[in-house]
Every structure is written in C-alpha cells, then in structure tokens.
Amino acid sequence: MPTDARSKESRDEGRRKDSRLEKLLFRLEAQRICLEWAFWIARPTVSPTARRHRIICCSAGDIEDTLASGATRFGGQVILAHADMGSYVEANNIATSAKLSRCLPAVLSPHAIILSDLPLELAGTRSLPRPPGAPKDTYFLYVNGPP
C-alpha cells in the first residue's frame, strides 16, 4: 500500500467534508471559539461590583413561548444570548431562525452580544466578524445597537 503524500491527498479528497460528523465538529469548534470571544468582549460591560449574573438556559419547549415569557421577566437585560438551535432539517432551521429573529430582540440589553448557529435577522442589531479560528459559516455573531 503506497504511503506517499499523493495517496494521502487522494484519501482526503475522497472523504466527505460535509458529513454530519464533520459539520458537528466544525460547529462545536466554532461554538467554543465564539463563546470564549464573547465572554472576553462582554466582560468590560459588567461593572466590577456586579459581576454576578444569572445564566438562564432554555433547552425545552417552544423558543417563541420561552422568549415571550423571558421578555416579561428580564426584557432588555440580556447581555449575552447564545442560540444553538440548528438541526439537519432545513425547514426546521428556517422556522427556528424566523422565531429567534422575531422574538430575541425583546430580551436584549443595549450592546448585547448574540451568538447563533443559524443566520438571524434581528431588528436593531448588526453583524460582527467571526473571531480568528472560527470555521466559516458555522456561527453567526451580532451586537445589539447602532455601529
């Protein structure tokens, strides 16, 4: 069996780059890089005397209902929103992206940072560039407020 560089290139070309496993690995790598970046960026917006913030995780139920309830409880107070809600079903991704785009702005504080594995169209936000090392088209970053 040949072991030169050309045979390795042939094996790599034959490997599916868009397999579910590859997509998952790229997404998780991007998620880690983007969260580390967001924690670093968000840190100066929290005063030294108020560094204790509640972290709320929503992992069950309809996100539209959850965000409507959240807007009542802590509307305008969320400084970091991480929405990792994509699936391998395109129709689900389109519907989830639309729900997030419609409902997420109500909970965001000014200058909030938003991370998502789905592209969003959030009123009042602007896109941010990916941090160095985050794989392309795996995570989308936004900031609430004008430039």
C-alpha positions, 0 to 999 in steps of 0.5 A: 500500500503506497504511503506517499503524500499523493495517496494521502491527498487522494484519501482526503479528497475522497472523504466527505467534508460535509458529513454530519460528523464533520459539520458537528465538529466544525460547529462545536469548534466554532461554538467554543471559539465564539463563546470564549470571544464573547465572554472576553468582549462582554466582560468590560460591560459588567461593572466590577461590583456586579459581576454576578449574573444569572445564566438562564438556559432554555433547552425545552419547549417552544423558543417563541413561548420561552422568549415571550415569557423571558421578555416579561421577566428580564426584557432588555437585560440580556447581555449575552444570548447564545442560540444553538438551535440548528438541526439537519432539517432545513425547514426546521432551521428556517422556522427556528431562525424566523422565531429567534429573529422575531422574538430575541430582540425583546430580551436584549440589553443595549450592546448585547452580544448574540451568538447563533448557529443559524443566520438571524435577522434581528431588528436593531442589531448588526453583524460582527466578524467571526473571531480568528479560528472560527470555521466559516459559516458555522456561527453567526455573531451580532451586537445589539445597537447602532455601529 
